[in-house]
Amino acid sequence: MILNITEAANHRIKEMMKEEESGDVHLRFGIKGGGCSGLSYAMGFEDEINEELDKTMVLDGIPVVIHNQDIPIIEGTTIDFKQNMMGGGFTIDNPNAIVSCGCGSSFKTATNAGTPDPNC
């Protein structure tokens, strides 16, 4: 499986999707260059899909879109949502990441290092 979404993350994503103005949105998950380690995760809602460049799927009732070039880097990744006394947030567990920064949102893989952000 390309992407796994835990029950807690599923619940939170569905809550957030209900707040979107456009009712026909997909969760877009992928990567972008930057961050302390060279690559960062990108997650948000999108209503436009490029059928030639994107893979679409439905995971436990959530429509998901991933750019084809990101798939090898995020294959097997799990998105979770953790709630604690300080608030809550999404966590990403990517089995392909060989180095992650302290914040957990920046990483690199054995084949993709990206370009680290010098301001981190």
Backbone hydrogen bonds, N-H to C=O, Kabsch-Sander energy under -0.5 kcal/mol:
donor,donor_aa,acceptor,acceptor_aa,energy
4,N,77,T,-2.8
6,T,79,I,-2.6
10,N,6,T,-2.8
11,H,7,E,-2.3
12,R,8,A,-2.0
13,I,9,A,-2.9
14,K,10,N,-2.4
15,E,11,H,-1.9
16,M,12,R,-2.3
17,M,13,I,-2.5
18,K,14,K,-1.6
19,E,15,E,-0.8
19,E,16,M,-0.6
20,E,16,M,-0.5
20,E,17,M,-1.1
23,G,21,E,-0.5
25,V,23,G,-0.8
26,H,46,E,-3.0
27,L,63,P,-3.1
28,R,26,H,-0.7
28,R,44,G,-3.6
29,F,27,L,-0.6
29,F,65,V,-1.9
30,G,42,A,-2.3
32,K,40,S,-2.4
34,G,38,G,-2.4
39,L,107,F,-1.5
40,S,32,K,-2.9
41,Y,105,S,-1.4
42,A,30,G,-2.7
44,G,28,R,-2.0
46,E,26,H,-2.4
51,E,49,I,-0.8
53,L,50,N,-0.7
54,D,50,N,-2.7
55,K,66,I,-3.2
57,M,64,V,-2.2
59,L,57,M,-0.5
59,L,62,I,-2.6
60,D,58,V,-0.6
62,I,59,L,-1.7
64,V,57,M,-3.6
65,V,27,L,-2.7
66,I,55,K,-2.4
68,N,53,L,-3.3
70,D,67,H,-1.7
71,I,67,H,-0.8
71,I,68,N,-0.8
73,I,70,D,-0.8
74,I,70,D,-1.8
75,E,71,I,-1.3
76,G,1,M,-0.8
76,G,2,I,-1.1
77,T,2,I,-1.1
77,T,74,I,-2.4
78,T,93,D,-2.3
79,I,4,N,-2.9
80,D,78,T,-0.5
80,D,91,T,-2.7
82,K,89,G,-2.8
84,N,87,G,-3.6
87,G,84,N,-1.7
89,G,82,K,-2.1
91,T,80,D,-2.6
93,D,78,T,-2.6
94,N,92,I,-0.6
97,A,94,N,-1.4
98,I,108,K,-2.7
99,V,108,K,-1.5
101,C,106,S,-2.2
104,G,101,C,-1.1
107,F,39,L,-2.5
108,K,99,V,-1.8
109,T,112,N,-2.8
110,A,96,N,-0.6
115,T,38,G,-1.1
117,D,35,G,-2.9
120,C,117,D,-1.6
